[in-house]
Amino acid sequence: MKTAIVAGTIVAALSFSLPAVAATTTKYQFKGQNAYASFYQYDECNSTSVYVTAFTSRVKDGPGAPTAQMGADLYYDNYNYCNGTYSSGYGSSPDANFTIDNQLSSASLNGTFVVYDYWSGTSKTASVALTWTGIGSTSNDKYSYTYQTPTYMTRYRSNGSFREAQAAGSVTIDGINLIENLSSYGSLGSSRSGSFERITRR
């Protein structure tokens, strides 16, 4: 009888002395595609640059379905060294129509941007109609990282694809196509990434 009482006392003492273990976990997932185009021209009197980016993505950082996101940005600047005139502006369009295929062979962007012109201090409307055609081969890259201690663990992984592209079309402000007769560079890309984090508290 005394043996049973002593054993029970030891078990009870151990249960009170062991710390409670609680773990907090955080997960994040991202999947997206994007297109980029730059148009430029330089000579002895004039410098012009136009940049357009567009993306579509799905993000999941908690319970429930992923959140879809889409957007496009436009920036331009022009400086005439001979007569001293300058203009530059930036605008975005969350409602632009952007499509891109999974093979990164083509993409298109059509939409209206409200652009703020820094030089004149006024807002203008830009009409953008661009297409991308993939050229050359697609390059791929992967990355992963893990770090762990007795009370902490984090893991990250990502993979992406990139392809150069020919960009063409129009970016029109005040009836003028800003990219007409300009040299251009374009690219198409896609990426996936995810992270996991666990914190253990005693």
C-alpha positions in Angstrom: 0.0 0.0 0.0 2.8 2.4 0.9 4.6 1.5 -2.3 1.5 2.5 -4.4 1.2 5.8 -2.5 4.9 6.6 -3.1 4.7 5.7 -6.8 1.6 7.8 -7.2 3.3 10.7 -5.5 6.3 10.5 -7.8 4.1 10.4 -11.0 2.2 13.4 -9.8 5.4 15.3 -9.0 6.8 14.6 -12.4 3.6 15.7 -14.2 3.7 19.0 -12.4 7.4 19.6 -13.0 7.3 19.0 -16.8 6.7 22.2 -18.7 3.7 22.5 -21.1 4.7 22.6 -24.8 2.8 24.9 -27.2 3.7 25.4 -30.9 2.8 28.3 -33.2 3.0 27.7 -36.9 2.8 30.2 -39.8 2.5 29.3 -43.5 2.7 31.4 -46.6 2.3 30.5 -50.3 2.7 32.6 -53.4 2.2 32.0 -57.1 2.5 34.7 -59.7 3.4 35.7 -63.3 4.7 39.0 -64.6 5.7 40.9 -67.7 8.1 43.8 -68.0 8.9 46.2 -70.9 11.2 49.1 -71.3 11.3 51.5 -74.2 14.1 54.0 -74.7 15.8 56.4 -77.1 18.8 58.7 -76.7 20.4 61.2 -79.0 22.3 64.5 -78.8 19.2 66.5 -77.9 16.6 64.1 -76.4 16.3 61.3 -73.8 13.1 59.2 -73.5 12.3 56.2 -71.3 9.1 54.4 -70.7 8.7 51.4 -68.3 5.6 49.1 -68.0 5.2 46.2 -65.6 2.2 44.0 -65.1 1.5 41.1 -62.8 -1.0 38.6 -61.6 -0.7 36.5 -58.4 -2.4 34.3 -55.8 -1.4 34.6 -52.2 -2.3 32.4 -49.3 -1.2 33.3 -45.8 -3.9 31.8 -43.6 -7.1 29.7 -43.6 -9.4 29.8 -46.6 -8.9 30.3 -50.3 -5.9 32.1 -51.8 -6.3 35.8 -52.5 -6.0 36.8 -56.2 -4.2 40.1 -57.1 -3.5 41.9 -60.3 -2.0 45.2 -61.2 0.1 47.2 -63.7 2.4 50.2 -63.4 3.6 52.8 -65.9 6.5 55.3 -65.7 7.8 57.7 -68.3 10.3 60.5 -68.6 11.5 62.7 -71.4 14.1 65.4 -71.4 15.1 67.6 -74.2 18.6 69.0 -73.6 18.4 71.4 -76.5 15.3 73.4 -75.4 15.3 72.5 -71.7 11.9 70.9 -71.6 11.2 68.0 -69.2 8.3 65.7 -68.3 7.9 62.6 -66.2 5.0 60.7 -64.7 3.8 57.6 -62.9 0.5 55.8 -62.8 -1.0 52.4 -62.0 -4.1 50.5 -63.1 -5.6 47.8 -60.8 -8.3 47.1 -63.4 -6.1 46.6 -66.5 -6.7 43.4 -68.5 -3.4 41.4 -68.3 -3.1 37.9 -69.6 0.0 35.6 -69.8 0.3 32.0 -70.7 2.0 29.4 -68.6 4.7 28.7 -71.1 5.8 32.3 -71.1 5.4 32.5 -74.8 3.1 35.5 -74.9 1.3 38.1 -72.9 -0.9 41.1 -73.4 -1.9 44.2 -71.4 -4.7 46.6 -72.2 -6.0 49.3 -69.9 -6.3 53.0 -69.0 -3.9 54.5 -66.5 -4.4 57.7 -64.5 -0.9 59.2 -64.6 0.4 62.0 -62.4 2.8 64.2 -64.4 5.5 65.5 -61.9 6.6 68.4 -64.2 3.2 69.9 -64.8 1.6 68.9 -61.6 -1.5 67.5 -63.4 -3.1 64.2 -63.8 -3.4 62.7 -67.3 -4.9 59.6 -68.9 -2.7 57.0 -70.5 -4.0 54.3 -72.8 -1.8 51.2 -72.8 -2.0 48.4 -75.4 1.0 46.1 -75.3 1.9 42.6 -76.4 4.8 40.4 -75.5 6.2 37.5 -77.6 8.7 35.2 -75.9 12.1 34.7 -77.6 14.8 32.3 -76.9 14.8 29.6 -74.2 13.3 29.8 -70.7 15.7 29.8 -67.8 14.7 28.2 -64.5 16.1 28.5 -60.9 15.3 26.9 -57.6 16.2 27.8 -54.0 15.5 26.3 -50.6 16.6 27.1 -47.1 16.0 25.4 -43.7 17.0 26.6 -40.3 16.2 24.7 -37.1 16.8 24.9 -33.3 15.1 23.1 -30.4 12.5 25.8 -30.2 12.4 27.2 -33.7 12.2 26.0 -37.3 11.8 27.9 -40.6 11.8 26.5 -44.1 11.6 28.5 -47.4 11.5 27.3 -51.0 11.1 29.0 -54.3 11.3 28.3 -58.0 11.0 30.6 -60.9 11.2 30.9 -64.7 12.3 33.7 -66.9 12.2 34.4 -70.6 13.2 37.4 -72.7 10.5 38.8 -74.9 9.8 41.2 -77.7 7.4 44.0 -76.5 5.4 46.1 -78.9 2.2 48.3 -79.0 1.4 51.7 -77.8 1.5 53.9 -74.7 -0.6 57.0 -75.6 -0.9 60.2 -73.7 -2.5 63.4 -75.1 -2.8 61.7 -78.4 0.9 60.9 -78.7 2.3 57.3 -78.7 5.3 57.7 -76.3 7.0 54.5 -77.5 6.7 55.0 -81.3 10.1 54.3 -83.0 11.8 53.6 -79.6 14.1 50.7 -78.9 12.7 48.1 -76.5 13.4 45.3 -74.1 10.9 42.9 -72.6 10.7 39.9 -70.3 8.2 37.4 -69.0 8.4 35.6 -65.7 6.7 33.2 -63.3 7.4 32.2 -59.7 6.2 30.1 -56.9 7.4 30.3 -53.3 6.3 29.1 -49.8 7.5 29.4 -46.3 6.8 27.6 -43.0 7.7 28.7 -39.5 7.2 27.0 -36.2 7.9 28.4 -32.8 7.8 26.1 -29.8 7.3 27.6 -26.3 7.7 25.7 -23.1 
